[in-house]
Amino acid sequence: MTILRRLVIASLLCSPFALSAQVKPGELDQAIRQMDAASARFKSAEADFQWDFYELVVKETTTQHGNIYFKKSGSDLEMGAKILPPAAKFLSYKSGKVALFDPNTKELKVLSAGQNKAQWESFLTLGFGGTGTELTKAWTVTDLGSETISNGSTTVQTRKLDLVAKDANVRNMFSHIVIWVDTNRDISLKQQFFTPSGDYRTATYTNIRYNESINTKPYQYKK
């Protein structure tokens, strides 16, 4: 699970909400069906991000900014992220391998998912192209209602879902995860990962470009 932890921490993923609605019976099932339908239409997404890491012991928050993209072709998933200076990093996932490159030290780490490929991708696709049906297979999902949050220049109505992993090893890493999903596009605008130790990580995605052509050159690195 150490490799998976590195992947999740590297790829994580706070926008104030404008509206919180009471949950009505059947709305979770409807959201799952919407995600299933939207997953079939999902080809790519690119966004600006802010990642906030709060450590309870020191009571400090570390913030990173950058850009990220997801591309899906059939069952193949590709992801790339560029973290901006001062802590510049390049992160990529393709063909079951994750690579993390530090341009300051020229250090490149490549990790292979191996038999954990499905588990890795279940984290990467939390609200980014994964189906609602797959979500309910891996997580116990609680509907927390709808919230309208900012996408930068516009507001988007999202479904706020609380996730508890069915895998005990994953629960040892994260007690629960909250995602804010635009179920019409199968895109997360916000994610929060809570650890048993009291730390938490928040990822906010804005200026999302959905199913548009992506220029992957800015995400490429040279040793």
Stockholm file with secondary structure:
# STOCKHOLM 1.0

chainA/1-223         MTILRRLVIASLLCSPFALSAQVKPGELDQAIRQMDAASARFKSAEADFQWDFYELVVKETTTQHGNIYFKKSGSDLEMGAKILPPAAKFLSYKSGKVALFDPNTKELKVLSAGQNKAQWESFLTLGFGGTGTELTKAWTVTDLGSETISNGSTTVQTRKLDLVAKDANVRNMFSHIVIWVDTNRDISLKQQFFTPSGDYRTATYTNIRYNESINTKPYQYKK
#=GR chainA/1-223 SS CHHHHHHHHHHCCCCCCSEECCCCTTHHHHHHHHHHHHHHHCCEEEEEEEEEEEETTTTEEEEEEEEEEEEEETTEEEEEEEECTTSCEEEEEETTEEEEEETTTTEEEEEECGGGHHHHHHHHTTTBTCCHHHHHHHEEEEEEEEEEEECSSSEEEEEEEEEEESSHHHHHHCSEEEEEEETTTTEEEEEEEECTTSCEEEEEEEEEEESCCCCCGGGCCCC
#=GC SS_cons         CHHHHHHHHHHCCCCCCSEECCCCTTHHHHHHHHHHHHHHHCCEEEEEEEEEEEETTTTEEEEEEEEEEEEEETTEEEEEEEECTTSCEEEEEETTEEEEEETTTTEEEEEECGGGHHHHHHHHTTTBTCCHHHHHHHEEEEEEEEEEEECSSSEEEEEEEEEEESSHHHHHHCSEEEEEEETTTTEEEEEEEECTTSCEEEEEEEEEEESCCCCCGGGCCCC
//
